[in-house]
Amino acid sequence: MNRKTLVLPAVAGLLTPVLAACGGTDSGSKSGDAIVVGTTDQFTATKAAPAPLDPAYAYDVGTWNILRQTVQTLMAQPKGEGDPAPEAAESCSFTDSGSERYVCKLRKNLTFANGDPVTAADVKFSIERALRIKADSGVSALLNTIDTIETQGDREVVFHLKTADATFPYKLSTPVAGIVNPKDYDKDKLRDGFDVDGSGPYTLQADVKNNAITSITFTKNPSYKGNVTVKNDAVELRSFKDADAMGTALNKGDIDVMTRTMSPAQIQKLDAGSDDNADLVDMPGLEIRYLAFNTDAPSVKSKAVRQAMAQIINRGELVSKVYGTQAEPLYSLVPATVTGHSNSFFNKYGNPSVDKAKNSLAKAGITTPVKLTLHYTTDHYGSATKQEFEILQQQLNDSGLFDVSIQGHPWTKFRPAEQKGAYDVYGMGWFPDFPDADNFLAPFLDKDNFLGSPYANSTIQRSLIPQSRREADRLGAAKSLTEIQDMVADDVPVLPLWQGKQYVAARDNITGVSYALNSSSTLQLWELGRGVSG
């Protein structure tokens, strides 16, 4: 049997790949034949979101996985564990003791794929553009500690920050800080459609039908200069309507690699060794799922209602029935493997208890049953999402304290409606922008948060988040981070449910699979190659 499961251990919350036979080797030969990678991510241009691939707008793992192949950033996250390293930059560092002045020097002779030189002015243009446009996706909030940007010559960029931010090097590794050519991108508006131009490892050509991408061909950029070694000449990313269709394509040999999102049943089948030609890579993940609340909505405006839901929901049952060993219960927004994690929700609520929930609702004068609709997306987080919400519905309704219905929506409708506050309660997932506790808290709780949530806690925003960012040693930030998590458990603007592993399945002649994803669920297509079948 050729199927092998590659288990990659987590160290300090990050990924340390371990190489194994077949799909785990790093010695693949380069080939002119495109390696075909399947995904269930959908890339659609709509009236509400006409520019899904603009770095100043894109803010989900699918679109970021496209941008990371094509648009270069000053810094980049490593393929294993560790701090971000210079990428388009030759060097970057804080030049003061207060972590408020950050200087980057570009690589010599850096060019965009079309041959135009990449200059410090282009970096300044790109980042200021994202801040100026301030897209409703909320992605520009990642750069909100920037005060001013100056250039010194063609190669040096100086960032002056409003306040100390030890996480700033990570933020410069995210696609919103991607360097774009002013010839291709307007300074004041988004670039509609699916064209992407940059200085990254690949150039891009998208096949589009009915305003949606069906496949993308990434071709090696011969003028690329950076830390990445590209181990193939081309990769095709093919979008499938669901996990079953993607799995069929892998079985038939139409695709070489299967990525997010596989169904729990597919993963179990591969893990059992049912396919002699496919290898499964199983690695720790930082993906989380949670319920979010429009805290201004009458149905959930009372904290007691949100607390009662936190008291009733049985995460263990939810995970075991839907995901099995592929996920585990989560009692904070911060995953258990990330420095600064605290089990704040378990510390406050303990095991599920209908009696405790009933008492808290009675004390608050809430009439039961509380009528709610839980909204979820049908096509963004995998086919198991519906079953997950059916179990949540059952748990809440069985308590007798809630009258819950559920409603699913395609992502193209779900995300804009959620941002406009159309849903009182809705399910979301989070794949971190970078593997630090700050990135599991600030995007949900800071000003201009990506959910568009009306919840605002001045202590968190003005004191605790800034305090945590002053600590270059992230262990030193634990006190502030724990206080934030405890406040979230008390106010429940969001309700964490579970954190999951991440998986890649590949034909057994594909190499580099164990590095195809990093700890932030970033696709690293340049690691894939073709070798001899094991």
C-alpha positions as CSV (number, residue, x, y, z in Angstrom):
1,M,0.0,0.0,0.0
2,N,1.5,3.4,-1.0
3,R,-0.7,5.6,1.0
4,K,1.1,7.3,3.9
5,T,0.0,9.8,6.5
6,L,2.6,12.4,7.2
7,V,2.1,13.9,10.7
8,L,3.9,17.2,11.2
9,P,4.4,18.2,14.9
10,A,3.7,21.8,16.2
11,V,6.5,23.5,18.0
12,A,5.5,26.7,20.0
13,G,2.4,26.9,17.9
14,L,4.2,26.8,14.6
15,L,4.8,24.2,12.0
16,T,8.0,22.1,11.9
17,P,7.7,19.8,8.9
18,V,9.1,16.3,9.1
19,L,10.0,14.7,5.7
20,A,8.7,11.2,4.9
21,A,8.7,8.9,2.0
22,C,6.9,9.5,-1.3
23,G,4.9,12.8,-1.0
24,G,7.2,14.1,1.7
25,T,10.5,14.3,-0.1
26,D,12.1,17.5,-1.3
27,S,14.0,16.1,-4.2
28,G,11.6,16.3,-7.1
29,S,12.7,17.1,-10.6
30,K,11.4,20.2,-12.3
31,S,9.0,19.5,-15.1
32,G,7.4,21.6,-17.8
33,D,4.1,19.8,-17.2
34,A,1.9,21.9,-14.9
35,I,1.1,20.3,-11.6
36,V,-2.6,20.5,-11.2
37,V,-4.0,21.4,-7.7
38,G,-7.6,21.2,-6.8
39,T,-9.5,23.5,-4.4
40,T,-13.1,24.1,-3.5
41,D,-12.4,27.9,-3.1
42,Q,-14.6,29.9,-5.4
43,F,-13.3,33.1,-7.0
44,T,-16.2,35.3,-8.2
45,A,-16.5,38.9,-9.2
46,T,-19.9,40.4,-8.1
47,K,-21.5,43.8,-8.0
48,A,-20.8,43.9,-4.3
49,A,-17.2,42.6,-4.7
50,P,-16.0,43.4,-8.2
51,A,-12.3,43.3,-7.3
52,P,-11.7,40.0,-5.5
53,L,-8.0,39.8,-6.2
54,D,-6.9,43.3,-5.5
55,P,-4.4,43.3,-2.6
56,A,-6.2,46.3,-1.1
57,Y,-9.5,44.3,-1.0
58,A,-8.8,40.6,-0.8
59,Y,-9.2,39.1,2.7
60,D,-9.8,35.4,2.8
61,V,-7.5,32.4,2.6
62,G,-8.5,31.5,-1.0
63,T,-7.7,34.9,-2.6
64,W,-4.6,35.3,-0.4
65,N,-3.4,32.0,-1.7
66,I,-3.5,33.4,-5.2
67,L,-1.8,36.7,-4.2
68,R,1.0,35.0,-2.3
69,Q,2.2,33.3,-5.5
70,T,2.2,36.5,-7.5
71,V,2.5,39.7,-5.5
72,Q,5.7,40.1,-3.5
73,T,5.8,41.5,0.1
74,L,8.8,43.0,1.9
75,M,8.7,40.2,4.4
76,A,7.5,36.6,4.2
77,Q,6.6,33.9,6.6
78,P,8.9,30.9,6.6
79,K,7.8,27.5,5.4
80,G,8.4,26.0,8.8
81,E,8.6,27.7,12.2
82,G,10.2,31.1,13.0
83,D,9.8,34.8,12.5
84,P,9.1,36.4,9.1
85,A,12.2,36.9,6.9
86,P,13.0,39.5,4.2
87,E,11.5,38.7,0.8
88,A,11.4,41.6,-1.6
89,A,13.5,43.3,1.0
90,E,17.2,42.6,1.5
91,S,16.9,43.5,5.2
92,C,14.2,44.9,7.6
93,S,14.5,45.9,11.2
94,F,13.3,48.2,14.0
95,T,15.8,51.0,14.4
96,D,14.6,52.3,17.7
97,S,14.1,50.7,21.2
98,G,10.4,51.4,21.2
99,S,9.4,49.4,18.1
100,E,8.0,52.5,16.3
101,R,10.4,53.0,13.5
102,Y,10.9,50.1,11.0
103,V,13.3,50.3,8.0
104,C,13.4,48.0,5.0
105,K,16.0,48.0,2.2
106,L,14.9,46.5,-1.1
107,R,16.9,43.9,-3.0
108,K,19.2,45.2,-5.7
109,N,17.8,45.1,-9.3
110,L,14.3,44.0,-8.1
111,T,11.8,44.1,-11.0
112,F,8.1,43.4,-11.6
113,A,7.4,40.5,-13.9
114,N,7.1,42.9,-16.9
115,G,10.6,44.2,-16.3
116,D,9.8,47.5,-14.6
117,P,12.0,48.2,-11.6
118,V,10.5,47.9,-8.1
119,T,11.4,50.9,-6.1
120,A,10.8,52.2,-2.6
121,A,8.3,54.6,-4.1
122,D,6.3,51.6,-5.4
123,V,6.3,50.1,-1.9
124,K,5.0,53.4,-0.4
125,F,2.4,53.7,-3.2
126,S,1.1,50.2,-2.6
127,I,0.7,50.4,1.2
128,E,-0.7,53.9,1.2
129,R,-3.1,52.9,-1.5
130,A,-4.5,50.1,0.7
131,L,-4.9,52.5,3.6
132,R,-6.4,55.2,1.4
133,I,-9.0,52.9,-0.3
134,K,-9.9,51.3,3.1
135,A,-12.0,48.6,1.5
136,D,-15.0,47.3,3.3
137,S,-13.4,43.9,3.6
138,G,-11.5,45.3,6.6
139,V,-8.1,44.1,5.4
140,S,-6.5,47.6,5.7
141,A,-6.9,47.4,9.5
142,L,-3.8,45.2,9.4
143,L,-1.8,48.3,8.6
144,N,-3.6,50.7,11.0
145,T,-0.5,51.2,13.2
146,I,1.3,53.0,10.3
147,D,1.5,56.7,10.8
148,T,3.7,57.8,7.9
149,I,5.9,56.2,5.2
150,E,9.0,57.8,3.8
151,T,11.5,56.8,1.2
152,Q,15.2,57.3,1.1
153,G,16.5,56.8,-2.4
154,D,15.2,54.0,-4.6
155,R,15.7,51.2,-2.2
156,E,15.0,52.3,1.4
157,V,11.5,52.5,3.0
158,V,11.0,53.9,6.5
159,F,7.7,53.2,8.4
160,H,6.9,55.5,11.3
161,L,4.3,53.8,13.5
162,K,1.6,55.4,15.7
163,T,2.4,53.1,18.5
164,A,4.8,50.2,19.3
165,D,3.9,47.1,17.3
166,A,6.1,44.1,17.6
167,T,3.9,42.2,15.2
168,F,4.5,44.7,12.4
169,P,7.1,42.5,10.5
170,Y,4.3,39.8,10.3
171,K,1.9,42.4,8.9
172,L,4.3,43.3,6.2
173,S,4.3,39.6,5.1
174,T,0.5,39.7,4.3
175,P,-0.9,40.4,0.8
176,V,-2.4,43.7,1.8
177,A,1.2,44.9,2.0
178,G,1.9,43.5,-1.4
179,I,3.9,45.6,-3.8
180,V,2.0,46.5,-7.0
181,N,3.0,48.6,-10.0
182,P,1.4,52.1,-10.2
183,K,1.0,51.5,-13.9
184,D,-1.4,48.7,-13.2
185,Y,-3.2,49.9,-10.1
186,D,-5.1,53.2,-9.6
187,K,-4.1,54.9,-6.3
188,D,-7.8,55.7,-5.4
189,K,-9.8,52.8,-6.6
190,L,-9.8,49.0,-6.7
191,R,-8.8,47.0,-9.8
192,D,-11.9,45.1,-10.9
193,G,-11.7,41.6,-12.3
194,F,-9.1,38.9,-12.1
195,D,-5.8,40.4,-13.4
196,V,-2.9,40.4,-11.0
197,D,0.6,41.8,-11.6
198,G,3.5,41.7,-9.3
199,S,7.1,40.6,-8.7
200,G,6.4,37.2,-7.0
201,P,7.5,33.7,-7.9
202,Y,4.8,33.3,-10.6
203,T,2.8,35.2,-13.1
204,L,-0.9,34.4,-13.4
205,Q,-3.4,33.7,-16.2
206,A,-7.0,33.1,-15.2
207,D,-9.7,31.2,-17.1
208,V,-13.0,32.9,-16.3
209,K,-16.6,31.8,-17.0
210,N,-19.7,33.7,-15.9
211,N,-17.6,36.1,-13.8
212,A,-16.0,33.2,-11.9
213,I,-12.5,31.7,-12.2
214,T,-12.5,28.0,-13.3
215,S,-8.8,27.6,-13.2
216,I,-5.6,29.6,-12.8
217,T,-2.3,28.8,-14.4
218,F,0.8,30.0,-12.5
219,T,3.9,30.2,-14.6
220,K,7.4,30.6,-13.1
221,N,8.5,34.2,-13.2
222,P,12.1,34.1,-14.6
223,S,12.9,37.6,-13.1
224,Y,11.9,36.7,-9.6
225,K,14.3,37.6,-6.8
226,G,13.5,36.4,-3.3
227,N,14.0,33.7,-0.8
228,V,11.8,31.1,-2.5
229,T,13.2,28.4,-4.7
230,V,10.6,27.5,-7.3
231,K,10.6,23.7,-7.9
232,N,8.3,23.6,-10.9
233,D,7.7,25.5,-14.1
234,A,3.9,25.8,-13.8
235,V,1.0,25.0,-11.5
236,E,-2.6,25.0,-12.4
237,L,-5.1,25.7,-9.6
238,R,-8.5,24.3,-10.5
239,S,-11.7,25.3,-8.7
240,F,-14.3,22.6,-8.0
241,K,-17.9,23.1,-7.0
242,D,-17.6,20.7,-4.0
243,A,-15.3,18.2,-2.3
244,D,-16.8,15.2,-4.0
245,A,-16.1,16.6,-7.4
246,M,-12.5,17.4,-6.4
247,G,-12.0,13.9,-4.9
248,T,-13.3,12.3,-8.1
249,A,-10.7,14.3,-10.1
250,L,-7.9,13.1,-7.8
251,N,-9.0,9.5,-8.2
252,K,-9.1,9.7,-12.0
253,G,-5.7,11.4,-12.1
254,D,-7.1,14.7,-13.5
255,I,-5.5,16.6,-10.7
256,D,-2.3,15.9,-8.8
257,V,-3.0,17.5,-5.4
258,M,-6.2,18.1,-3.4
259,T,-6.3,21.0,-0.9
260,R,-9.0,22.8,1.0
261,T,-11.6,21.9,1.6
262,M,-11.8,18.1,1.8
263,S,-14.8,16.6,3.5
264,P,-14.4,14.7,6.8
265,A,-15.4,11.5,5.0
266,Q,-12.7,11.9,2.3
267,I,-10.1,12.5,5.0
268,Q,-11.2,9.4,6.9
269,K,-11.1,7.3,3.7
270,L,-7.6,8.5,2.8
271,D,-6.4,8.0,6.3
272,A,-7.7,4.4,6.2
273,G,-5.4,3.8,3.2
274,S,-8.1,3.1,0.6
275,D,-6.2,4.8,-2.3
276,D,-2.9,3.1,-3.3
277,N,-1.9,6.1,-5.4
278,A,-2.6,9.0,-3.0
279,D,-0.7,10.2,0.1
280,L,-2.4,12.2,2.9
281,V,-0.5,15.0,4.7
282,D,-1.9,15.6,8.1
283,M,-0.5,18.6,10.0
284,P,-1.5,20.8,12.9
285,G,-3.7,23.7,11.9
286,L,-4.5,27.1,13.2
287,E,-7.9,27.3,11.5
288,I,-10.8,28.1,13.9
289,R,-14.5,28.3,13.6
290,Y,-16.8,30.5,15.7
291,L,-20.2,32.1,15.9
292,A,-20.3,35.9,15.6
293,F,-23.0,38.2,16.8
294,N,-24.4,41.5,15.7
295,T,-24.5,42.8,19.2
296,D,-26.8,45.7,18.2
297,A,-29.5,43.2,17.0
298,P,-32.5,43.0,19.4
299,S,-32.4,39.2,19.6
300,V,-28.9,39.0,20.9
301,K,-28.3,42.5,22.3
302,S,-28.6,41.3,25.8
303,K,-25.3,39.7,27.0
304,A,-27.3,37.1,28.9
305,V,-28.6,35.6,25.6
306,R,-25.1,35.2,24.3
307,Q,-23.8,33.9,27.6
308,A,-26.6,31.3,27.6
309,M,-25.6,30.1,24.2
310,A,-22.0,29.8,25.5
311,Q,-23.3,27.8,28.4
312,I,-25.4,25.4,26.4
313,I,-23.3,24.6,23.3
314,N,-21.5,21.3,23.7
315,R,-18.3,21.6,21.6
316,G,-17.2,18.0,22.3
317,E,-20.3,16.6,20.9
318,L,-20.2,18.9,17.9
319,V,-16.7,18.0,17.0
320,S,-17.1,14.2,17.6
321,K,-20.2,14.0,15.4
322,V,-19.0,16.1,12.5
323,Y,-15.2,16.1,12.4
324,G,-14.0,13.3,14.7
325,T,-10.2,13.5,15.2
326,Q,-9.9,16.2,12.5
327,A,-10.7,19.0,15.0
328,E,-10.9,19.7,18.7
329,P,-13.0,21.9,20.9
330,L,-11.8,25.5,21.3
331,Y,-12.5,27.7,24.3
332,S,-10.9,30.9,23.1
333,L,-10.4,32.8,19.9
334,V,-6.7,32.0,20.3
335,P,-5.9,28.3,19.3
336,A,-4.4,26.1,22.0
337,T,-1.0,25.8,20.3
338,V,-0.4,29.6,20.0
339,T,1.6,31.5,22.7
340,G,-0.9,33.5,24.8
341,H,-3.8,31.0,24.6
342,S,-6.1,30.8,27.6
343,N,-9.1,28.5,28.0
344,S,-11.2,31.5,29.0
345,F,-14.6,30.1,27.9
346,F,-14.1,26.9,29.8
347,N,-12.9,28.7,32.8
348,K,-16.1,30.8,32.9
349,Y,-18.7,28.3,31.8
350,G,-17.3,24.9,32.6
351,N,-19.2,22.0,31.1
352,P,-22.5,22.6,29.2
353,S,-25.4,23.2,31.6
354,V,-29.0,24.0,30.7
355,D,-29.8,24.9,34.3
356,K,-27.0,27.5,34.5
357,A,-28.2,29.0,31.2
358,K,-31.8,29.0,32.4
359,N,-30.9,30.9,35.6
360,S,-28.8,33.5,33.8
361,L,-31.6,34.2,31.4
362,A,-34.2,34.4,34.2
363,K,-32.0,36.9,36.1
364,A,-31.8,39.1,33.1
365,G,-35.6,39.0,32.6
366,I,-35.3,37.3,29.2
367,T,-38.5,35.5,28.0
368,T,-37.9,32.1,26.7
369,P,-37.7,30.4,24.2
370,V,-35.4,33.0,22.5
371,K,-36.1,32.9,18.8
372,L,-33.0,33.0,16.6
373,T,-31.8,32.2,13.1
374,L,-28.2,30.9,12.7
375,H,-26.8,31.8,9.3
376,Y,-24.0,29.9,7.6
377,T,-22.2,29.8,4.3
378,T,-22.9,26.8,2.1
379,D,-19.8,26.8,-0.1
380,H,-16.9,28.4,1.7
381,Y,-15.8,26.2,4.6
382,G,-16.7,22.8,3.3
383,S,-19.7,20.5,3.0
384,A,-19.7,19.6,6.7
385,T,-20.8,23.1,7.7
386,K,-24.5,22.3,7.2
387,Q,-24.3,19.3,9.5
388,E,-22.4,21.4,12.1
389,F,-25.2,24.0,12.2
390,E,-27.9,21.3,12.4
391,I,-26.2,20.0,15.6
392,L,-25.9,23.5,17.0
393,Q,-29.6,24.0,16.3
394,Q,-30.5,20.8,18.0
395,Q,-28.4,21.5,21.1
396,L,-29.9,24.9,21.6
397,N,-33.5,23.8,20.8
398,D,-33.2,20.7,23.1
399,S,-32.5,23.0,26.0
400,G,-36.0,24.5,25.7
401,L,-34.5,27.9,26.1
402,F,-34.2,28.7,22.4
403,D,-36.2,28.4,19.2
404,V,-33.5,28.2,16.5
405,S,-33.8,27.9,12.8
406,I,-30.8,27.7,10.4
407,Q,-30.3,29.2,7.0
408,G,-27.5,28.7,4.5
409,H,-26.2,31.1,1.8
410,P,-23.5,31.0,-0.9
411,W,-20.4,33.0,0.1
412,T,-21.0,35.7,-2.5
413,K,-24.2,36.6,-0.7
414,F,-23.2,35.6,2.8
415,R,-20.1,37.8,3.2
416,P,-21.6,41.1,2.0
417,A,-24.8,40.6,4.1
418,E,-22.8,39.8,7.2
419,Q,-20.7,42.9,6.7
420,K,-23.8,45.0,6.5
421,G,-25.2,43.6,9.8
422,A,-28.0,41.6,8.1
423,Y,-27.5,38.6,10.4
424,D,-28.0,38.5,14.1
425,V,-25.9,35.3,14.5
426,Y,-23.7,33.7,11.9
427,G,-20.9,31.2,11.5
428,M,-17.4,32.2,10.4
429,G,-14.0,30.6,10.1
430,W,-10.6,32.2,10.5
431,F,-7.3,31.3,9.0
432,P,-4.7,33.5,10.6
433,D,-2.9,36.2,8.6
434,F,0.1,35.3,10.7
435,P,0.7,32.9,13.6
436,D,0.5,35.2,16.6
437,A,-2.2,35.6,19.2
438,D,-2.7,39.3,18.2
439,N,-4.1,38.1,14.9
440,F,-6.8,36.0,16.6
441,L,-8.0,39.0,18.7
442,A,-7.4,42.3,17.0
443,P,-9.2,41.5,13.7
444,F,-12.4,40.8,15.7
445,L,-12.1,43.4,18.5
446,D,-10.2,46.4,17.3
447,K,-11.5,49.4,15.4
448,D,-12.5,48.8,11.8
449,N,-12.6,45.0,12.5
450,F,-13.1,42.8,9.5
451,L,-16.5,41.5,10.8
452,G,-17.9,45.1,10.8
453,S,-19.0,44.2,14.4
454,P,-20.6,47.0,16.5
455,Y,-19.0,45.5,19.6
456,A,-16.5,47.9,21.1
457,N,-14.6,47.5,24.3
458,S,-12.5,50.6,25.0
459,T,-10.2,48.8,27.5
460,I,-9.4,46.2,24.8
461,Q,-8.9,48.7,22.0
462,R,-7.1,51.5,23.9
463,S,-5.1,49.6,26.5
464,L,-4.8,45.9,26.2
465,I,-4.1,45.5,22.4
466,P,-1.5,48.3,22.4
467,Q,0.1,46.8,25.6
468,S,0.4,43.4,24.0
469,R,2.0,44.8,20.9
470,R,4.8,46.5,22.9
471,E,6.2,43.1,23.8
472,A,8.8,41.8,21.4
473,D,9.0,38.7,23.5
474,R,5.5,37.3,22.9
475,L,5.6,35.5,26.3
476,G,5.7,38.9,27.9
477,A,2.4,39.7,26.2
478,A,0.5,36.8,27.8
479,K,-1.0,38.9,30.7
480,S,-2.6,41.4,28.3
481,L,-3.7,38.7,25.9
482,T,-5.3,36.6,28.7
483,E,-7.2,39.7,30.0
484,I,-8.6,40.2,26.4
485,Q,-9.7,36.6,26.2
486,D,-11.4,36.7,29.6
487,M,-13.3,39.8,28.5
488,V,-14.4,38.1,25.3
489,A,-15.7,35.1,27.4
490,D,-17.7,37.5,29.5
491,D,-19.2,39.7,26.8
492,V,-19.4,37.0,24.1
493,P,-19.3,39.1,21.0
494,V,-18.0,35.9,19.3
495,L,-18.3,32.3,20.5
496,P,-15.4,30.0,19.6
497,L,-16.3,26.5,18.6
498,W,-13.3,24.4,17.4
499,Q,-9.9,24.4,15.8
500,G,-9.0,22.1,13.1
501,K,-6.1,20.3,11.5
502,Q,-5.1,20.9,7.9
503,Y,-4.7,18.3,5.1
504,V,-3.3,17.9,1.6
505,A,-3.8,14.8,-0.5
506,A,-1.5,14.2,-3.4
507,R,-0.6,11.6,-6.1
508,D,2.4,9.6,-4.9
509,N,4.7,11.0,-7.6
510,I,4.3,14.6,-6.3
511,T,7.1,15.9,-4.1
512,G,7.3,18.7,-1.5
513,V,3.8,18.0,-0.3
514,S,4.8,18.3,3.4
515,Y,5.7,22.0,2.7
516,A,2.6,22.8,0.5
517,L,1.0,24.6,3.4
518,N,2.5,26.7,6.2
519,S,1.1,27.2,9.7
520,S,-1.2,30.0,8.4
521,S,-2.8,27.7,5.8
522,T,-0.8,29.5,3.0
523,L,-0.4,27.5,-0.2
524,Q,3.3,27.3,-1.1
525,L,2.9,26.0,-4.7
526,W,6.6,26.6,-5.4
527,E,7.4,23.7,-3.1
528,L,5.7,21.1,-5.4
529,G,7.6,19.0,-7.9
530,R,7.4,15.7,-9.7
531,G,9.5,12.8,-8.6
532,V,9.5,9.0,-9.0
533,S,6.4,7.2,-7.7
534,G,7.1,5.6,-4.4
